[in-house]
Amino acid sequence: MPETIGSVSRDRYERAFFETVHHRVENFIAGTLLPHQEKTPNDPYIRTVMAQMGAIESTLQLLASLE
């Protein structure tokens, strides 16, 4: 049986946390990184950042949806 924090299970709390962080990362990518990438698509820095942030976003999405 999962432990609880007040009336919310730890599992639900953790999934909600990952969902919130995923949403913030998604907004950062869309609002900050994509415009940078559009201006300098061949810049090695932004290419590396986009690859790493894509992996982070994917991991957070997975963690938020685990049952």
C-alpha positions as CSV (number, residue, x, y, z in Angstrom):
1,M,0.0,0.0,0.0
2,P,1.5,3.4,-1.0
3,E,2.3,5.9,1.8
4,T,0.3,9.0,1.9
5,I,1.0,12.7,2.3
6,G,-2.2,14.0,3.9
7,S,-4.9,12.5,1.7
8,V,-2.7,12.2,-1.4
9,S,-0.7,9.1,-2.2
10,R,3.0,9.6,-2.7
11,D,2.7,8.0,-6.2
12,R,0.1,10.6,-7.2
13,Y,2.1,13.4,-5.7
14,E,5.3,12.3,-7.6
15,R,3.4,11.9,-10.9
16,A,1.9,15.4,-10.5
17,F,5.4,16.8,-9.8
18,F,6.8,15.2,-12.9
19,E,3.9,16.4,-15.0
20,T,4.4,20.0,-13.7
21,V,8.1,19.9,-14.4
22,H,7.5,18.4,-17.9
23,H,5.1,21.2,-18.6
24,R,7.7,23.8,-17.6
25,V,10.4,22.1,-19.7
26,E,8.0,21.9,-22.7
27,N,7.2,25.6,-22.4
28,F,10.9,26.5,-22.1
29,I,11.7,24.4,-25.3
30,A,8.9,26.1,-27.2
31,G,9.4,29.6,-26.0
32,T,13.1,29.9,-25.7
33,L,15.0,27.1,-27.4
34,L,13.0,26.7,-30.6
35,P,13.4,30.3,-31.5
36,H,17.1,30.1,-30.9
37,Q,17.3,27.0,-33.0
38,E,15.4,28.7,-35.8
39,K,17.9,31.5,-35.9
40,T,21.0,29.4,-35.8
41,P,20.0,25.8,-36.8
42,N,23.6,24.7,-37.4
43,D,25.0,26.0,-34.1
44,P,26.5,23.0,-32.3
45,Y,25.5,24.4,-28.9
46,I,21.8,24.6,-29.6
47,R,21.8,21.3,-31.4
48,T,23.3,19.6,-28.3
49,V,20.9,21.5,-26.0
50,M,17.9,20.5,-28.1
51,A,18.9,16.8,-28.1
52,Q,19.5,16.8,-24.3
53,M,16.3,18.7,-23.5
54,G,14.3,16.4,-25.8
55,A,15.6,13.5,-23.7
56,I,14.7,15.2,-20.5
57,E,11.2,16.1,-21.7
58,S,10.7,12.5,-22.8
59,T,11.8,11.1,-19.5
60,L,9.6,13.5,-17.5
61,Q,6.6,12.6,-19.7
62,L,7.2,8.9,-19.1
63,L,7.6,9.4,-15.3
64,A,4.4,11.4,-15.2
65,S,2.4,8.7,-16.9
66,L,3.6,5.6,-15.0
67,E,0.9,3.7,-13.2
